[in-house]
Amino acid sequence: MLRATFRGLIAHKVRLALTALAIALGVAFMSGSFVFTASLTHSLDSLISEAGTGTDIVVQHQAPAGGFGAGSGSRQTMAASVLGRIRALPDVAAAGGVTGHAQLLGRNGKALPGQFTVATSWPGQAPFQAIYTRRAGRPPAGPGQVMIDRASAQAGHFGVGDSITILLAGQARVFTISGITGYGSASSYAGGSLAMFGLSTAQQLLGATGRYDAIGVKAATGVSAQQLRDQVARILPPGLTALTSASAAATQESQLNSQLSILTTFFLVFAAVALFVGAFVIWNTFSIMIGQRTRELALLRTLGAARSQVFGSVLAEAGAVGTVAALAGAGLGVALSKGLLAALSSFGVSLPVAGLVVPPGRLALAAGAGLAITLVAAVAPAHRATRVAPVQALRDAETSPASFSPRRLAAGLVVVTAGVGLVLAGLSTGAGVTVTGAGALLSFVGVTVLGPLAARPLARVIGFPLTRLPGRTGVLARGNTMRDPKRTSATAAALMIGLALIVAASVMVDSSKTMLNRQIAVASKTSFYVQAASADIGLTPRLAAVLAAQPGVRAVTEVRATDATVAGAAHKNVDGVAPAVIGSLGRRRGAGAVRLVRDIAAPHRRDLRQCRAAQRLSAEQRDAHIPLGTRGRQRRPGKGRSRRPRLDPAGPGPLSGRPADG
């Protein structure tokens, strides 16, 4: 039987190789997602760990549960007196710093590549400078000096002593490059651009004069980080917290890993679909092979082969195909992850991946999943092979006519009805993607169950025009399709999945575009909108006055945006507008009203009722609480069109302070 199995593999090697390709693609998607996310996670974890080099304790504002970063406490500043208290402790080194955003511009006036922009202050004490490696030149000292990251310097062909234009709060400023630095083992800070200024200069540029965003503390020899944390925590004012650098790094790593899990899920969905399609291909291929080998299997039964041996031989063929496909898919997955990084880099998305990390356990899981699906898909054809009688070796193989099955019809209708119900429930009640996806899967399974019942009549109707073609080709094609409805249905199932996914993606994209365009059209009556090339940088306040002075402009309003904590929920978008002006441009609730998304407002109705009596912040208060350049997403107040104006903040005119020619 082993020899017969091996000869069967050799006899159908091309067909089985193409069949294995379907499984290999599914395994490649799965293993590639594991390698990609493992490589990215390892690189980010290393970067976060390196960021704490030379620092034992970090003092920052307390963040709400589940939040960190902008809008959750870290953007708030602290008084310089806190640094004085910490430095008063025996045998400690402490340095305060500020962080914001600054866009580096190339010699052509365009932004240098980088996934995000960081502006920060140069730490004045040696223990906190260890993270900045491979430095050239010297640290920034005067108000017109800056140190940039090595990757940006290479991209813009800048060297020490060159002049560089930097956008800060929407205004272009020219600085002299005093130094170039790496960050840990990398040339940039996690793929972003880095601009470092002297402490006093950074505080002035980032709107935090005399204040700090965070304070780093280095313990004396013989003092543990935990002991130092306890000492520092006792002298901190309310609202501030002291964390060990290891604890802060672990928290950030955990939160980054949870965010990367979304990317893993995205890839695994594609892998599951590919494996699902591969299962249909395996089932269909082995069903056809069993039909073609009826005489061969009957002859084996005549020679004494038991049913279990026939069953085992078919599964052995499937196991061989699945093993080759799984191993090939694992190798393709590694190449796929590397190709994905190269593709993202070509589109300007440079991720901080130092090298590929191949997790053997997860690769084994992906290969095992491919092998298991191959074996499961081959069980039904293998069981069908055991029902071949020895007497069939004496007659020609022929397909028995398929009869109408009421049980198949009833089962298919039940499954389709359940699937459609779940899809409608997910779309109409907002039950979630899981319910909608489960409904779509059930609908597909139900249609597949009903497929053999519909294959013959559909083939008769669709194939009728082919019978009018010259010769007998059309007649033979139509008859062959109608002869075995189960095989026709199984063959069409794989194509049906692909077309269904393409149509679903197209409908979702077009629906999202239509919904967004409709919301923008209803919410605003503006003719144009102006937004910064980078939401992190923002626009200069003088831009609104310049636009308002242009001929043909009736009204201009500013929109300030920030990432804030609302009713204890971190990372919520908050927009600040001028009520008197915005009322003439779009619909609003009323002067001083605040709009909240329903899922945010529902758990806090009592708090919102108490807030209704609060007075609206004055312009001065708004400027103090939401400074220009605060990180956040800007809402578009009007329709975006191809004819919207583009401004060059670095060009001549009233925004840059450079005189215009003529």
LUMBA-559449 format. One line per 5 residues: number of its first residue (from 1); their letters; for each residue x, y, z of C-alpha. Coordinates in steps of 0.5 Angstrom, whole numbers. Layout:
residues N
NUM = A = X:Y:Z | ... .
//
This chain:
residues 662
1 = MLRAT = 0:0:0 | 6:5:1 | 9:3:-6 | 2:4:-9 | 1:11:-5 .
6 = FRGLI = 8:13:-7 | 6:12:-14 | 0:15:-14 | 3:22:-12 | 8:21:-17 .
11 = AHKVR = 3:20:-22 | -1:26:-20 | 5:31:-18 | 3:37:-22 | -4:37:-20 .
16 = LALTA = -2:36:-13 | 3:41:-13 | -2:46:-15 | -6:44:-10 | -1:45:-5 .
21 = LAIAL = 0:52:-7 | -7:54:-4 | -5:51:3 | 2:54:2 | -1:61:1 .
26 = GVAFM = -5:60:7 | 1:58:12 | 5:64:9 | 0:69:11 | 0:66:18 .
31 = SGSFV = 7:65:19 | 9:72:15 | 4:75:20 | 8:72:26 | 15:74:23 .
36 = FTASL = 13:81:22 | 9:82:28 | 15:79:32 | 20:83:29 | 17:89:30 .
41 = THSLD = 15:88:37 | 22:86:39 | 25:92:35 | 20:97:39 | 21:93:46 .
46 = SLISE = 29:94:45 | 28:101:43 | 24:102:49 | 29:99:54 | 34:103:51 .
51 = AGTGT = 30:109:52 | 31:108:59 | 39:108:59 | 42:112:64 | 35:113:68 .
56 = DIVVQ = 33:110:74 | 27:114:76 | 22:118:71 | 17:123:74 | 11:125:70 .
61 = HQAPA = 4:127:71 | -1:121:73 | -4:118:67 | -11:115:68 | -13:108:67 .
66 = GGFGA = -11:105:61 | -8:111:58 | -1:114:57 | 2:119:52 | -2:126:50 .
71 = GSGSR = -8:127:53 | -7:122:59 | -3:126:63 | 4:126:60 | 3:132:56 .
76 = QTMAA = 2:136:62 | 8:140:65 | 11:141:72 | 14:147:75 | 21:148:76 .
81 = SVLGR = 21:147:83 | 20:140:83 | 27:139:80 | 30:143:85 | 26:139:91 .
86 = IRALP = 29:132:87 | 36:135:86 | 36:137:94 | 36:129:95 | 43:126:97 .
91 = DVAAA = 47:123:91 | 42:124:86 | 43:127:79 | 36:129:76 | 35:133:69 .
96 = GGVTG = 28:136:67 | 26:136:59 | 21:138:55 | 18:135:49 | 14:137:43 .
101 = HAQLL = 14:136:35 | 18:140:30 | 18:138:22 | 25:138:19 | 25:141:12 .
106 = GRNGK = 30:139:6 | 33:143:2 | 28:143:-3 | 23:146:2 | 19:139:3 .
111 = ALPGQ = 19:135:9 | 24:130:11 | 22:123:11 | 19:120:18 | 13:117:21 .
116 = FTVAT = 13:122:26 | 16:128:29 | 20:129:35 | 22:136:38 | 26:135:45 .
121 = SWPGQ = 31:138:50 | 38:136:50 | 39:133:57 | 45:137:61 | 48:132:65 .
126 = APFQA = 52:126:63 | 48:120:65 | 42:122:61 | 46:123:55 | 48:115:54 .
131 = IYTRR = 42:114:49 | 45:119:44 | 50:115:40 | 55:116:35 | 55:123:35 .
136 = AGRPP = 58:128:31 | 59:135:32 | 57:138:39 | 50:139:43 | 46:145:42 .
141 = AGPGQ = 48:151:46 | 45:157:43 | 38:159:41 | 40:158:34 | 43:151:34 .
146 = VMIDR = 40:144:33 | 42:137:33 | 38:132:29 | 38:125:28 | 43:121:23 .
151 = ASAQA = 37:118:19 | 34:125:17 | 41:128:16 | 43:122:11 | 36:123:8 .
156 = GHFGV = 37:131:7 | 44:131:6 | 46:135:12 | 52:136:15 | 55:139:22 .
161 = GDSIT = 55:147:20 | 49:147:15 | 43:151:16 | 36:147:16 | 29:150:16 .
166 = ILLAG = 24:147:22 | 17:148:22 | 15:149:30 | 8:151:31 | 6:152:24 .
171 = QARVF = 12:157:23 | 18:156:19 | 25:158:23 | 32:157:20 | 37:153:25 .
176 = TISGI = 44:151:25 | 46:144:25 | 51:144:31 | 51:136:32 | 48:130:29 .
181 = TGYGS = 46:124:33 | 44:116:33 | 39:114:38 | 41:107:41 | 43:102:36 .
186 = ASSYA = 39:106:31 | 40:112:27 | 33:115:28 | 28:115:34 | 23:109:32 .
191 = GGSLA = 23:111:25 | 21:119:26 | 25:125:26 | 29:128:32 | 30:135:33 .
196 = MFGLS = 34:137:40 | 35:144:42 | 38:147:48 | 34:147:55 | 32:154:55 .
201 = TAQQL = 31:154:47 | 26:148:47 | 22:151:53 | 21:157:49 | 20:154:42 .
206 = LGATG = 15:149:45 | 11:154:50 | 13:151:57 | 18:157:59 | 21:155:66 .
211 = RYDAI = 17:148:66 | 18:141:65 | 14:135:61 | 18:130:65 | 24:129:70 .
216 = GVKAA = 29:123:69 | 33:121:76 | 39:117:76 | 41:114:83 | 48:114:87 .
221 = TGVSA = 52:108:87 | 49:103:92 | 42:106:92 | 37:101:88 | 32:104:83 .
226 = QQLRD = 26:102:88 | 29:106:94 | 30:112:90 | 23:111:87 | 20:111:95 .
231 = QVARI = 25:117:96 | 23:121:90 | 15:120:91 | 15:122:98 | 17:129:96 .
236 = LPPGL = 13:130:90 | 6:134:90 | 0:131:88 | -2:129:81 | 6:127:80 .
241 = TALTS = 8:120:80 | 15:117:80 | 16:110:76 | 22:106:75 | 25:106:68 .
246 = ASAAA = 24:99:68 | 16:99:70 | 15:105:65 | 18:101:60 | 14:95:61 .
251 = TQESQ = 8:99:61 | 9:102:54 | 11:95:52 | 5:92:54 | 1:97:51 .
256 = LNSQL = 5:97:44 | 4:90:44 | -4:90:45 | -4:95:39 | 0:91:35 .
261 = SILTT = -5:85:36 | -9:89:32 | -4:88:26 | -3:81:28 | -11:80:27 .
266 = FFLVF = -11:83:21 | -6:78:18 | -9:72:21 | -16:74:18 | -13:73:11 .
271 = AAVAL = -9:67:13 | -16:64:15 | -19:66:9 | -13:63:5 | -13:56:9 .
276 = FVGAF = -21:56:8 | -21:56:1 | -15:51:1 | -19:46:4 | -24:47:-1 .
281 = VIWNT = -19:46:-6 | -16:40:-3 | -23:37:-2 | -25:38:-9 | -18:35:-12 .
286 = FSIMI = -18:29:-8 | -26:28:-10 | -24:28:-17 | -18:24:-16 | -22:18:-12 .
291 = GQRTR = -27:19:-18 | -21:18:-23 | -18:12:-19 | -24:8:-18 | -22:2:-22 .
296 = ELALL = -15:2:-18 | -18:3:-12 | -23:-3:-13 | -17:-7:-16 | -13:-6:-9 .
301 = RTLGA = -19:-9:-6 | -20:-15:-10 | -12:-16:-8 | -14:-16:-1 | -13:-9:1 .
306 = ARSQV = -18:-7:7 | -22:-1:8 | -18:2:13 | -12:1:8 | -15:5:3 .
311 = FGSVL = -17:10:8 | -10:11:10 | -7:11:3 | -11:17:1 | -10:20:8 .
316 = AEAGA = -2:19:7 | -3:22:0 | -6:28:3 | -1:28:9 | 5:28:4 .
321 = VGTVA = 2:34:0 | 0:38:7 | 7:37:9 | 10:40:3 | 5:45:3 .
326 = ALAGA = 6:47:10 | 14:47:10 | 14:51:3 | 9:56:6 | 13:57:13 .
331 = GLGVA = 19:59:8 | 15:64:4 | 12:67:10 | 19:69:12 | 20:72:5 .
336 = LSKGL = 13:75:5 | 15:79:12 | 21:81:9 | 18:84:3 | 12:87:7 .
341 = LAALS = 18:91:10 | 21:93:4 | 14:95:1 | 12:99:7 | 19:103:6 .
346 = SFGVS = 18:104:-1 | 12:108:0 | 15:112:6 | 13:108:12 | 20:106:15 .
351 = LPVAG = 19:102:21 | 24:101:26 | 26:94:25 | 33:92:26 | 32:85:23 .
356 = LVVPP = 28:79:22 | 26:75:29 | 23:68:27 | 19:65:32 | 20:57:32 .
361 = GRLAL = 14:56:36 | 9:60:32 | 12:58:25 | 11:51:28 | 4:53:29 .
366 = AAGAG = 2:56:22 | 5:49:19 | 1:45:24 | -5:49:22 | -4:48:14 .
371 = LAITL = -3:40:15 | -9:39:20 | -13:43:15 | -11:39:9 | -12:32:13 .
376 = VAAVA = -19:34:15 | -21:36:8 | -19:30:5 | -23:26:10 | -29:26:6 .
381 = PAHRA = -26:24:0 | -22:18:4 | -28:15:7 | -31:15:0 | -26:11:-3 .
386 = TRVAP = -27:6:2 | -34:5:-1 | -31:3:-7 | -33:-5:-8 | -28:-10:-11 .
391 = VQALR = -33:-11:-17 | -32:-4:-20 | -25:-6:-22 | -29:-10:-28 | -33:-4:-31 .
396 = DAETS = -32:3:-33 | -32:8:-28 | -38:13:-29 | -41:18:-24 | -48:16:-21 .
401 = PASFS = -53:21:-23 | -55:26:-17 | -62:26:-14 | -65:31:-11 | -64:31:-3 .
406 = PRRLA = -69:34:1 | -65:34:7 | -59:38:4 | -65:43:2 | -67:44:9 .
411 = AGLVV = -60:44:12 | -58:49:7 | -64:54:8 | -63:53:16 | -56:55:15 .
416 = VTAGV = -57:61:10 | -63:64:14 | -58:64:21 | -53:67:17 | -57:72:14 .
421 = GLVLA = -60:74:21 | -53:75:24 | -51:79:18 | -57:84:19 | -57:84:26 .
426 = GLSTG = -49:86:26 | -51:91:21 | -57:94:24 | -56:94:31 | -48:95:32 .
431 = AGVTV = -47:88:35 | -40:88:32 | -35:85:27 | -35:78:30 | -43:77:29 .
436 = TGAGA = -43:80:22 | -37:76:21 | -40:69:24 | -46:71:20 | -42:72:13 .
441 = LLSFV = -39:65:14 | -45:61:16 | -48:64:10 | -43:62:5 | -43:55:8 .
446 = GVTVL = -51:55:7 | -50:57:0 | -44:52:-1 | -49:46:2 | -54:49:-3 .
451 = GPLAA = -49:49:-9 | -50:42:-11 | -58:43:-12 | -57:49:-16 | -51:47:-20 .
456 = RPLAR = -55:43:-25 | -60:48:-27 | -55:54:-27 | -51:50:-31 | -56:48:-36 .
461 = VIGFP = -59:55:-37 | -52:59:-37 | -49:53:-42 | -54:54:-47 | -51:59:-51 .
466 = LTRLP = -45:55:-51 | -49:49:-55 | -50:54:-61 | -43:54:-62 | -40:51:-68 .
471 = GRTGV = -37:44:-66 | -39:40:-60 | -34:43:-55 | -40:47:-52 | -44:41:-51 .
476 = LARGN = -39:37:-48 | -37:43:-43 | -45:44:-41 | -46:36:-40 | -39:35:-36 .
481 = TMRDP = -41:41:-32 | -48:38:-31 | -46:31:-30 | -43:32:-23 | -46:38:-19 .
486 = KRTSA = -42:36:-13 | -36:37:-16 | -38:43:-20 | -40:47:-14 | -34:45:-10 .
491 = TAAAL = -30:48:-16 | -34:54:-16 | -34:55:-8 | -26:58:-8 | -28:63:-14 .
496 = MIGLA = -34:65:-10 | -30:66:-4 | -25:71:-7 | -31:75:-11 | -35:75:-5 .
501 = LIVAA = -29:78:-1 | -27:83:-7 | -34:86:-7 | -35:86:1 | -28:90:1 .
506 = SVMVD = -31:95:-5 | -38:96:-2 | -34:98:5 | -30:103:2 | -35:106:-2 .
511 = SSKTM = -40:106:4 | -35:109:8 | -33:115:3 | -40:116:2 | -42:117:9 .
516 = LNRQI = -36:121:11 | -37:126:5 | -45:126:7 | -43:128:14 | -38:133:12 .
521 = AVASK = -43:136:7 | -48:136:13 | -44:139:18 | -41:145:15 | -42:150:10 .
526 = TSFYV = -35:152:9 | -32:153:2 | -25:151:3 | -21:149:9 | -13:149:10 .
531 = QAASA = -10:144:14 | -2:143:16 | 2:137:12 | 3:134:19 | -3:135:25 .
536 = DIGLT = 3:134:30 | 6:141:28 | -1:145:27 | -1:152:24 | 1:159:26 .
541 = PRLAA = -4:163:29 | -3:169:24 | -5:165:18 | -12:166:20 | -11:173:20 .
546 = VLAAQ = -7:173:13 | -13:169:10 | -18:173:13 | -15:179:9 | -15:176:2 .
551 = PGVRA = -20:179:-3 | -27:175:-3 | -26:171:4 | -32:173:8 | -31:169:14 .
556 = VTEVR = -25:165:17 | -25:161:24 | -19:157:27 | -20:150:30 | -16:148:35 .
561 = ATDAT = -15:140:37 | -12:136:42 | -12:129:45 | -15:129:52 | -18:125:58 .
566 = VAGAA = -26:126:58 | -29:123:64 | -24:119:65 | -23:116:58 | -16:117:55 .
571 = HKNVD = -15:119:48 | -21:123:46 | -21:128:41 | -23:135:43 | -24:141:39 .
576 = GVAPA = -24:148:41 | -27:153:36 | -30:160:36 | -37:160:37 | -39:166:34 .
581 = VIGSL = -36:165:28 | -37:157:27 | -44:159:28 | -44:162:21 | -41:157:18 .
586 = GRRRG = -44:150:20 | -49:147:25 | -48:147:32 | -52:146:38 | -51:153:41 .
591 = AGAVR = -46:158:44 | -41:154:48 | -44:147:47 | -40:141:47 | -41:135:43 .
596 = LVRDI = -39:128:45 | -40:122:42 | -45:117:44 | -41:112:47 | -37:117:51 .
601 = AAPHR = -43:121:54 | -47:115:56 | -43:112:62 | -43:119:64 | -50:123:64 .
606 = RDLRQ = -49:125:71 | -43:128:70 | -45:132:64 | -51:134:67 | -47:137:73 .
611 = CRAAQ = -42:140:67 | -48:144:64 | -47:150:69 | -40:151:67 | -38:157:64 .
616 = RLSAE = -35:157:57 | -27:158:57 | -25:165:55 | -20:166:49 | -14:167:54 .
621 = QRDAH = -16:160:58 | -17:156:52 | -10:158:49 | -7:156:56 | -11:150:56 .
626 = IPLGT = -10:148:49 | -3:151:46 | -2:151:39 | 2:145:37 | -1:140:42 .
631 = RGRQR = -2:133:39 | -9:131:36 | -13:130:30 | -16:136:26 | -23:135:24 .
636 = RPGKG = -24:138:17 | -29:143:17 | -31:143:10 | -31:138:3 | -24:137:1 .
641 = RSRRP = -23:138:-6 | -17:138:-11 | -17:145:-12 | -16:147:-4 | -10:152:-3 .
646 = RLDPA = -3:149:-1 | 1:154:3 | 9:154:3 | 10:156:11 | 17:156:9 .
651 = GPGPL = 16:161:3 | 17:168:3 | 11:172:6 | 8:174:13 | 8:167:15 .
656 = SGRPA = 15:166:15 | 18:173:16 | 22:173:10 | 21:178:5 | 17:177:-2 .
661 = DG = 21:178:-8 | 19:185:-12 .
//
